[in-house]
Amino acid sequence: MEKLADRSRLEGKGAGRRKALAPDAELLSREIEAAHSLSRRTFLAATFALAAPVLRYVPARAGAPSALSVSEVAPGVFVHQGLYEEQSPQNRGDIANASFIVGKDAVAVIDTSGSFKVGRELHAAIRGVTDRPIKYVINTHMHPDHVLGNAAFKADRPDYVGHHKLQRALAMRADSYLQSNKLMLGDEAFEGSEIVLPTVLVEDKLSLDLGGRSLVCEPQKTAHTDNDLIITDTATDTLFLGDLLFSVHIPTIDGSIKGWLSLLDELATRKAARVVPGHGPPAMEFPGALDAERKYLSTVASDVRKLIADNKTMSEAAKTAALSERADWKLFDTFHVRNVTTAFAELEWD
Amino acid sequence: MSRIFKVGGLVSDVGRRTAIAVALALGVAGMSLPAVAGDEDLWPSLRKEVFGERAIVEGDGLIVIDAPERAEDAAIVPITMRVPPSVKGALKSLTLIIDQNPAPVAAAFTFGPAAGDGGGERRMTTRVRIDTYSYVRAIVETSDGTLHMAKTFVKASGGCSAPAPKDIDGASSDLGKIVVKSFDPALETTPLREAQIMIRHPNINGLQMDPVTRAYTPARFVKTMTVNRGEDLVFRVETSISISSDPHYRFTYANTKNNELDVVAIDTDETEFKGETRHKGL
């Protein structure tokens, strides 16, 4: 999800909205608590057994930041699942998936969650698994819930890797992203968060060697944003789509609905053992995981096109387009009207 | 903080003042809460600046303003101003003001004979940027020279500092393209009909810093637009950076035998853009 500073909705933190989400949040936090009780030995045993496809690990070292719960979705590929919520002081920006991949020589992080503090807990989760150096921090795109944890990795002096347009996109929005996220998270949860710009810009295709496995990074044309990067772990054939793939959480359009739909057509012809979405379960079946999102986006596009052809206005479209999708997505009421507005402004020029 | 009260002013002056306004805002009040900023009542000074000492009647039903209570996308907030059928006679002008914006006067319309003089509800819809929680006002001047106002409160944040184009490189390819459509009314004899104008223009507001050069991208926006039916003026509008990128207008005008429209827009670089309704079925 993206909580754009430039259109942050301060109202969105209203009690009613929160309340509606509370049961899920509670359930998830209970899961996380349960994970905390896993001992290190349990974790190691699970790792060596290699049988358990999903495990959660949280070390309990006094004084050190606690570690995020992670699932090992494929050998050496760990994913932390973010909550289906907007940023709040309670969730501290932990609302997007964050992953890391462990090679023989080095570790790469893919997205760092939505605050310095959650980023630090991601760091602790990595250190619970391996002592190998963190050489790369990759951002799938510019949104604050994926990049604000970058600062937690500064001491590792990694290469920060992103789409060639990520630097400009982030720099342009830095002030407003920081300002709005500080408002949404509150001073305590926001503390330490900053915009860390990419140091390696991916122009074409870039392969990062972790020792025994490599990550292939591919920049995309404007879709979810104008700086989406796709990453493939070649060793396990795991595809990281960032926010090009939403599951459960309603997709949010901050680029081009036409671009996104045509990219999804293209992606559906690929092969991968599994896909890690930007928001959704830690790993999903590919390409079946794309179906729900394609249905949402194509319904928005076709409804909006119909309304434009009937000479309807943007305000009318906001009230009627793609409401059939409402039951299928969390946070629908929070983001759908904005998606329709964005789609309308793009499609009315066709 | 310096504010821009006049629309369509000198290019360089507007650009410079905007940049200064932003620099001040970032330096001094960069972290101020929009909700707090929205509490400050700027209207008394704003009103004096725009209308002098003239009396303004509020809420007498001569003008109605429709806006979403909360803007889902603060960079594209549709605003509709309506003059009910009970109001007879011509309208002289219509001013749209967003109190808390860096350029509060979003648009100042003056109407001509082709705008019609009643016989139904007269409407003007456009899309604006709203920077923070703010009152949005429409002030109409009727033919007797009196001023009437309607206002509404919109909760929005960041509409002016938003990077205008979502796809920054795809935006400039058809700069200045104007699409004009006139919609046939259900009844041929209806006194008013509706038309729509879309202008492809980023309306760069001068509030964005170029991350490489660290300089503010100079403001460049549509400052005036004139809409004519034949020799007759429908309306002319002076606009500011408070109008969204790709300026958009939907409005009523007098329905006659010849309803073709000619549109001329001029931006702050003094570049002229033209558009017209296409003849259908010929």
Interface residues (C-beta under 8 A of the other chain):
Chain A: L4 A5 D6 R7 S8 R9 L10 E11 K165 Q167 R168 A169 A171 M172 R173 D175 S176 Q179 S180 K182 L183 T222 T225 D226 D254 G255 S256 G259 N311 T313 M314 S315 A318 V337 R338 T341 T342 A345 E348 W349
Chain B: L26 G30 M31 L33 P34 A35 D66 P68 R70 A71 E72 D73 A74 A75 I76 P78 T80 T125 R127 Y133 K155 A156 S157 G158 G159 S161 A162 P163 K166 D167 I168 D169 G170 V179 K181 F183 Q196 M198 R200 Q208 M209 P211 V212 D246 R250
